[in-house]
Amino acid sequence: MIQLLCAHAVAAVVAPILFRTLGRKAFGLLALVPAATAIWALTKTHAVFAGEFPAQVISWVPELSLNLNFRLDVLGWFMTLIVGGVGATILIYCWGYFGRGASALGRFGGV
């Protein structure tokens, strides 16, 4: 789960560079990140509905017993599917929507 969060963070940081080099084609490349998240959620469907909620615990500040706890329950699974699917769809739509001479794509895509 943390890998998906890191992938989204890296995509946001790299987006302006991708837009500078690839232009609007970067939308298609960036759409892979939310699409991968939705596909990952689909692979966890059986486990979620069987009550075996996938979880990941990362020790953040062990001296204070602070941990980052990620758990995929039914609502989290549903929201991950919706946000990942809609996010990928919007990025694919943007790929076709923006014209070839569109300016400031880097600022738009990185937001």
NORFEN-V75017 format. One record per pair of residues at least 6 apart in sequence whose C-alpha atoms are under 6 Angstrom apart, sorted by sequence separation. I is the first residue (numbers start at 0). J is the second residue. If there is no record, write none. Layout:
i = <I & I>
j = <J & J>
//
This chain:
i = <59 & 18 & 59 & 17 & 58 & 57 & 57 & 56 & 56 & 55 & 54 & 54 & 53 & 53 & 52 & 52 & 37 & 37 & 36 & 37 & 34 & 33 & 33 & 34 & 33 & 30 & 30 & 26 & 27 & 26 & 23 & 18 & 15 & 14 & 15 & 14 & 11>
j = <65 & 25 & 66 & 25 & 66 & 66 & 67 & 67 & 68 & 69 & 69 & 70 & 70 & 71 & 71 & 72 & 80 & 83 & 83 & 84 & 83 & 83 & 86 & 87 & 87 & 87 & 90 & 90 & 91 & 94 & 94 & 105 & 105 & 108 & 109 & 109 & 109>
//
